[in-house]
Amino acid sequence: MITNAKKLRIYSHHDADGIASAAIAVFVARRLGLNYEVAIRNQLTPQDVIGGSDVYWFNDMGSSRLKEMQNIKGVVTDHHNPVVPETHYTENGNNIYQFNPHLEGMDGSISQSGSTTTFLFGTNVLSEVSAVSHLPVVGSVGDLHDKKFGKLVDTDREIMLLAKNMGIIEVKEDIRFFGRSSKSVSYMLRFGNEPKIRSLYDNPAAVSDFLIGHGLDRKNLKTTRWLDLEQEKRDEIISDLKSILEKEGQDSSRLIGEVYELNSEPKSSIVRDARDFSSLINATSRKGKPEVGIRLCLFERGDTMAEALRLYSDHLDSLRRASRILDEAEGKSVGSVLYYDFGNSLENNITGTIATRIITHKRVPSTSVIVVMANLGSMKKISARISLELSERIDLSLLFRQAANGLGGTGGGHRNAAGAIVPIGKEREFVEKVNELMQSISPT
């Protein structure tokens, strides 16, 4: 179906996992000499799911919308909870082959990312796709698949090992804070949160004193990166950080884990670290230029990198503005659901980022569902996060799908991270429904 397509329409999600997925699909299409178009979406529109004569390839999305599709001929490579538990869907005039880890008994929120699923399918179409085996690693860490165990596991791990064995990536045991290659070491320590070092977190003076005590020059604290330090110095700092964590009564073992570096990038590159790479391509998409992220994934540098860095800076400005809005906002509670409705004051493509920020940086009960909303035309865009602990008992994606479907909207996602779109005016009813469903499944 793919190799014989006269026109291939590639649809992908707008986050880092989706951009990595799109880049893999583009790599395949280019090598096959296909006529193709790429569309990056926050959510699939009603027009996107009505087919024609072209062949469709949905990446990192589509499984939750299968029943709405009509006359679609193509493939879905996704890892979100599917509404149809079938690998071949032929109702409503469709001829769709669905590849999804949930159909194989795996958890798509931990075991297999969207980009890993796209890559696995791609290997059956084109063996040369192994040349971009770094992209599932970038996509998987961008989707935080390494968070629970401090490393990639299951199918994500198999592809990571392929990339390692091909010499494309290097696997190291190191500090797992964000910003190893893209941020200053002082920024990295100030906002490191897995685990959160209470005496240093968001305390620039304490971080400066700590680093100066380890021999770093005060005037270079804002420019020196973690990867610029000698290994002996890094080991010394890690040892001290572990001691601080233990004094604070915390588990110091989570400070260290696997990190993945791209061997094609020089050590001076700000995208040497796979997680930093994922943040960069995510930013290009959030600022409306996903094609820049795709080109970056497919080895373009120079002007492409310069534009990506500009978009990244703009994205950080958006997040800073959102943080200021968040500081002034008060969430409303409906049972165990804590929700923030920002209306038009928040960009609707960063609701998930803000929900993650709330559950990561604010003190909220581990039993809470954190919901962030923003306007999307006549609809309300909703993103939610729950703790990993709560996700062991509740599948948030199923709750969101059920709550949204009854209100003329759509919902889905993962066990611990889900999203929905409902008509404006129905948001409070949606929250109440989520709380009601939650209580019926797991009374607190």
KOLDRENTI-24260 format. One record per residue (C-alpha): x, y, z. Coordinates in steps of 0.25 Angstrom, whole numbers, padded with zeros to 4 digits, always signed. Layout:
// residues N
XYZ/...
***
This chain:
// residues 444
+0000+0000+0000/+0011+0010+0004/+0021+0006-0007/+0011+0007-0018/+0004+0020-0013/+0003+0030-0024/+0001+0041-0013/+0005+0038+0001/-0001+0047+0012/+0007+0047+0025/+0000+0052+0038/+0007+0053+0051/+0005+0058+0065/+0011+0072+0068/+0020+0067+0080/+0035+0062+0079/+0030+0048+0078/+0021+0052+0066/+0032+0060+0059/+0042+0048+0060/+0031+0039+0055/+0028+0049+0043/+0043+0049+0040/+0044+0034+0039/+0032+0034+0030/+0038+0045+0021/+0051+0037+0021/+0044+0025+0016/+0036+0033+0005/+0048+0040+0000/+0056+0027-0002/+0044+0021-0009/+0043+0033-0018/+0028+0035-0014/+0020+0048-0016/+0017+0052-0002/+0011+0063+0007/+0013+0064+0022/+0003+0070+0032/+0006+0072+0047/-0006+0073+0056/-0010+0076+0070/-0022+0068+0068/-0028+0062+0055/-0039+0070+0049/-0052+0064+0043/-0046+0067+0029/-0033+0059+0032/-0041+0046+0035/-0049+0046+0022/-0041+0039+0011/-0040+0040-0004/-0031+0033-0014/-0018+0036-0007/-0011+0027+0003/-0011+0031+0018/+0000+0029+0028/-0004+0034+0042/+0008+0034+0052/+0007+0036+0067/-0008+0038+0065/-0020+0032+0059/-0023+0020+0068/-0033+0028+0076/-0040+0033+0064/-0042+0020+0056/-0057+0019+0057/-0058+0033+0051/-0050+0030+0039/-0057+0028+0026/-0052+0023+0012/-0037+0024+0018/-0027+0015+0011/-0014+0014+0019/-0007+0011+0032/-0007+0015+0046/+0005+0014+0054/+0002+0019+0068/+0004+0016+0083/-0008+0023+0089/-0020+0014+0094/-0028+0009+0082/-0043+0010+0081/-0043-0002+0071/-0035-0014+0076/-0032-0019+0062/-0020-0019+0053/-0029-0018+0040/-0041-0008+0040/-0050-0009+0029/-0063-0002+0034/-0068+0011+0028/-0061+0008+0015/-0048+0008+0021/-0036-0001+0018/-0027+0002+0030/-0015-0006+0036/-0013-0002+0050/+0000-0004+0057/-0001-0001+0072/+0007-0008+0084/-0006-0008+0092/-0011-0019+0082/+0001-0027+0086/-0001-0026+0101/+0009-0015+0103/+0007-0001+0110/+0009+0009+0100/+0012+0020+0110/+0025+0012+0115/+0029+0001+0105/+0027+0006+0091/+0026+0021+0087/+0020+0026+0074/+0033+0028+0067/+0037+0013+0071/+0024+0008+0065/+0027+0016+0052/+0041+0011+0052/+0037-0003+0053/+0027-0002+0042/+0037+0005+0034/+0047-0006+0035/+0037-0015+0028/+0036-0005+0016/+0050-0001+0015/+0062-0007+0022/+0071+0005+0021/+0062+0012+0031/+0072+0007+0041/+0080+0019+0037/+0071+0027+0046/+0070+0018+0058/+0073+0030+0066/+0060+0036+0064/+0052+0026+0072/+0061+0029+0084/+0059+0044+0082/+0044+0042+0081/+0043+0032+0093/+0051+0041+0103/+0043+0053+0098/+0031+0045+0102/+0037+0042+0116/+0038+0027+0114/+0050+0026+0122/+0045+0033+0134/+0039+0021+0142/+0051+0012+0141/+0062+0022+0138/+0065+0016+0125/+0057+0012+0112/+0051-0002+0113/+0044-0013+0105/+0043-0009+0090/+0048+0005+0091/+0060-0002+0097/+0062-0011+0086/+0063+0000+0076/+0072+0008+0085/+0081-0004+0085/+0081-0005+0070/+0085+0010+0069/+0096+0007+0079/+0101-0005+0072/+0101+0003+0059/+0110+0014+0066/+0099+0024+0064/+0097+0027+0079/+0105+0025+0092/+0099+0020+0105/+0104+0026+0118/+0101+0025+0132/+0100+0040+0137/+0092+0050+0144/+0078+0050+0137/+0074+0065+0139/+0069+0072+0127/+0079+0081+0120/+0092+0073+0120/+0096+0079+0106/+0086+0091+0104/+0087+0098+0118/+0097+0104+0127/+0100+0094+0139/+0094+0105+0149/+0081+0104+0141/+0081+0089+0140/+0083+0088+0155/+0073+0099+0159/+0062+0092+0152/+0066+0078+0152/+0054+0070+0158/+0056+0055+0156/+0058+0055+0168/+0056+0069+0173/+0067+0073+0182/+0059+0082+0192/+0071+0091+0197/+0075+0094+0182/+0062+0094+0174/+0059+0108+0169/+0069+0114+0178/+0080+0121+0170/+0088+0126+0181/+0089+0112+0187/+0093+0106+0174/+0104+0116+0171/+0110+0114+0185/+0109+0099+0183/+0116+0100+0169/+0127+0110+0174/+0130+0100+0185/+0133+0090+0175/+0143+0099+0168/+0135+0106+0157/+0137+0120+0154/+0126+0129+0158/+0127+0137+0145/+0125+0125+0136/+0113+0119+0144/+0103+0123+0133/+0111+0118+0121/+0118+0105+0126/+0110+0093+0123/+0109+0079+0129/+0116+0073+0117/+0127+0083+0118/+0132+0078+0131/+0143+0067+0132/+0137+0054+0136/+0145+0054+0149/+0138+0067+0153/+0124+0062+0149/+0126+0049+0158/+0130+0058+0169/+0118+0067+0168/+0109+0055+0166/+0114+0049+0179/+0112+0061+0187/+0097+0062+0181/+0095+0048+0185/+0099+0052+0200/+0090+0064+0200/+0078+0055+0195/+0081+0045+0206/+0081+0056+0217/+0068+0060+0211/+0062+0046+0213/+0061+0044+0198/+0065+0033+0189/+0078+0037+0183/+0078+0025+0173/+0069+0032+0163/+0079+0043+0161/+0087+0034+0152/+0082+0026+0140/+0084+0024+0125/+0086+0036+0116/+0087+0035+0101/+0096+0044+0093/+0096+0045+0078/+0110+0042+0072/+0107+0050+0060/+0107+0062+0068/+0120+0069+0073/+0122+0069+0088/+0120+0084+0087/+0106+0083+0081/+0094+0087+0089/+0087+0075+0083/+0097+0064+0087/+0088+0059+0098/+0075+0052+0092/+0066+0059+0102/+0071+0072+0098/+0069+0069+0084/+0055+0065+0086/+0052+0078+0093/+0058+0086+0081/+0049+0079+0071/+0037+0080+0080/+0039+0095+0080/+0040+0096+0065/+0026+0090+0064/+0020+0098+0076/+0024+0110+0069/+0018+0106+0056/+0030+0101+0048/+0030+0086+0050/+0037+0085+0036/+0049+0091+0042/+0049+0080+0053/+0047+0069+0042/+0059+0074+0034/+0067+0075+0047/+0064+0060+0050/+0069+0057+0036/+0083+0062+0038/+0081+0076+0033/+0089+0087+0040/+0094+0101+0037/+0082+0110+0034/+0073+0099+0039/+0079+0099+0053/+0080+0114+0054/+0065+0115+0051/+0062+0103+0061/+0070+0111+0072/+0062+0123+0069/+0049+0116+0070/+0054+0109+0083/+0056+0123+0089/+0042+0128+0085/+0037+0115+0091/+0044+0118+0104/+0038+0132+0104/+0024+0126+0102/+0027+0116+0114/+0032+0128+0123/+0019+0136+0120/+0011+0124+0123/+0018+0122+0136/+0015+0136+0140/+0000+0134+0137/+0001+0121+0145/+0007+0128+0157/-0005+0137+0157/-0015+0126+0154/-0023+0118+0165/-0028+0104+0161/-0042+0100+0164/-0045+0086+0170/-0056+0077+0167/-0053+0065+0176/-0039+0060+0172/-0039+0068+0159/-0031+0081+0160/-0033+0089+0148/-0028+0102+0142/-0036+0109+0130/-0027+0119+0124/-0037+0122+0112/-0030+0131+0102/-0019+0135+0111/-0011+0122+0109/-0006+0117+0095/-0014+0104+0093/-0002+0096+0088/+0005+0096+0102/-0006+0092+0111/+0001+0078+0113/+0014+0085+0116/+0007+0094+0127/+0000+0082+0132/+0013+0074+0133/+0020+0087+0140/+0009+0087+0150/+0009+0073+0154/+0025+0073+0154/+0027+0086+0161/+0015+0089+0170/+0012+0082+0182/-0001+0074+0179/-0006+0061+0185/-0002+0049+0177/-0016+0045+0176/-0020+0058+0168/-0023+0059+0153/-0017+0072+0148/-0025+0078+0137/-0021+0090+0128/-0030+0096+0118/-0029+0107+0107/-0039+0112+0096/-0037+0105+0082/-0047+0113+0074/-0061+0108+0078/-0055+0097+0086/-0047+0095+0099/-0034+0088+0098/-0031+0080+0110/-0019+0073+0115/-0017+0065+0128/-0006+0058+0136/-0006+0049+0148/+0005+0043+0156/+0011+0030+0152/+0006+0024+0165/-0008+0027+0162/-0006+0022+0147/-0004+0008+0153/-0019+0008+0157/-0025+0017+0147/-0024+0018+0132/-0027+0033+0129/-0028+0032+0114/-0040+0023+0116/-0047+0033+0126/-0044+0044+0116/-0050+0037+0104/-0062+0033+0112/-0065+0047+0118/-0062+0054+0105/-0070+0045+0096/-0083+0048+0104/-0081+0063+0102/-0079+0064+0087/-0064+0063+0088/-0052+0054+0087/-0042+0049+0097/-0031+0039+0098/-0016+0038+0101/-0008+0029+0111/-0010+0024+0126/-0003+0036+0132/-0005+0047+0121/-0017+0049+0113/-0025+0060+0106/-0038+0064+0101/-0046+0074+0092/-0060+0078+0096/-0069+0089+0092/-0067+0102+0100/-0078+0102+0111/-0076+0087+0114/-0063+0088+0121/-0069+0088+0135/-0078+0076+0132/-0066+0069+0126/-0058+0071+0139/-0070+0066+0147/-0071+0054+0139/-0056+0051+0140/-0057+0052+0155/-0069+0043+0155/-0063+0033+0147/-0050+0033+0155/-0057+0031+0168/-0065+0019+0162/-0052+0013+0158/-0043+0016+0170/-0050+0022+0182/-0042+0031+0191/
***
